[in-house]
Amino acid sequence: MQKITIAIDGFSSTGKSTVAKQLAKRLGYIYVDSGAMYRAVTLFTMRHFFINKDGFNVNALVEKLGEINISFKFNANLGFAEVYLNGENIEHDIRTLEVSSYVSKVAAIPEVRYQLVKQQQQMGKDKGVVMDGRDIGTVVFPYAELKLFMVASAEKRATRRFNELIGRGDDVSYQAVLKNVQERDYIDSNREDSPLVKADDAIEIDNSDLTLEAQFEKVLSLVEMALEDVE
């Protein structure tokens, strides 16, 4: 069967990664979490004290980009690939609210986006890939056979993210999570380089009131139609 490229974009905490992992597993495709790559760069930036609540030394980060190596290694126990930064498993470290509070600022730097987009395009050059992010259908894979754009209300997304963070033991408040979601929405949508926008040929899915099962079945039917179109 001929393989396709599936691009899934949308705002933070819209369930992009969840449905992307489900699709990749069902289809036997490669799954790439582009957001994890930007989070990895953000963690590197934080660890080198280039960014904090008082400011962001962009030039210092840009000078160090050559020292950043991001890779994914499949974890059979988890059923998906975890992200590594210079050989260190950082899957847990990049999912904190602190990283979330800075990632949109780091992702807005053109030099960062240029480096990561090159890597992402290389990962998907042979098709058979499901990638989620903010600019996959518009910049990384503009000719993807299937483009999805996930949306949900800020409140619904904040609740999901809050429950996820509490579930892993983080000490956070719902209001702090909601504020982070709203701030990231604004930064992602208004940055100069590759802002978050829905591709003209993307199919919008509002999952505010969809169960994970209903969402997957809806998306899977769209994938099956896309596969039929290329055969």
HUTA-V721037 format. One record per helix or strand of 2 or more residues. SS is the DSSP state (A for helix, B for strand). FROM is the first residue (numbers start at 0). TO is the last residue. If there is no record, write none. Layout:
[[SS/FROM/TO] [SS/FROM/TO]]
This chain:
[[B/4/9] [A/15/26] [B/29/32] [A/33/46] [B/50/51] [B/54/55] [A/57/66] [B/69/74] [B/79/84] [B/87/88] [A/92/94] [A/96/106] [A/109/122] [B/128/132] [A/135/139] [B/145/150] [A/153/166] [A/173/189] [B/202/205] [A/211/229]]
